[in-house]
């Protein structure tokens, strides 16, 4: 193993390449969530000013190519990890048209998180001995335990 491979293993131990484009999409969503009512050009400008390293990592450093790629990204889908809601960045911009709209979205996301927690607690109390609660991003569901045999 040469030095380069050792360094790669140190930073990315499972040979998992970092998802630079996914990180950029998260930054892009945050821009829309924090700046209500912006259009595509304002969004691109804010992205380029606030997240230049993420743009370079995901797209490259040439300004015209970065702008063109971000313009295309405007129509890409992004799924909010807190709610599971999916929309294009254009759609998110419409969704986050005002501070009130963002506040309503955040409150609904908070209520959804509370509901998922309560559902998980309910499942823990009501599961049968031959099942177990398996948590997913959107809540809990039941799964049969392989090889479980009651003692009776």
Residue pairs with C-beta under 8 A, 6 or more apart in sequence:
1 9
8 15
12 18
18 57
20 54
20 57
20 58
21 58
21 59
23 54
23 57
23 58
24 47
24 51
24 54
24 55
24 57
24 58
24 59
24 73
25 73
25 76
25 78
26 78
27 47
27 50
27 51
27 54
28 43
28 47
28 70
28 73
28 78
28 89
29 78
29 80
29 89
29 92
31 38
31 43
31 46
31 47
31 50
31 51
32 38
32 43
32 89
32 92
32 93
32 96
33 92
33 96
33 102
35 42
35 43
35 46
36 96
36 97
36 98
36 99
36 101
36 102
37 96
37 97
37 98
38 46
38 93
39 93
40 71
40 74
40 90
40 93
43 70
43 74
43 89
43 93
44 67
44 70
44 71
44 74
47 55
47 70
48 55
48 66
48 67
48 70
55 66
55 70
56 66
59 65
59 66
59 69
59 70
60 66
60 69
73 89
74 88
74 89
74 90
75 88
75 89
75 90
76 88
76 89
77 86
77 87
77 88
78 86
78 87
78 88
78 89
78 92
79 85
79 86
80 86
80 109
81 137
82 109
82 112
82 113
83 108
83 109
83 112
84 137
84 138
87 95
95 101
95 105
96 102
96 105
115 139
116 138
116 139
116 140
119 139
119 140
120 133
120 135
120 139
120 140
123 133
123 140
123 141
123 142
124 133
124 140
127 133
127 142
129 148
129 150
130 144
130 145
130 148
130 150
131 142
131 143
131 144
131 145
132 142
132 143
132 145
133 140
133 141
133 142
134 140
134 141
134 142
134 143
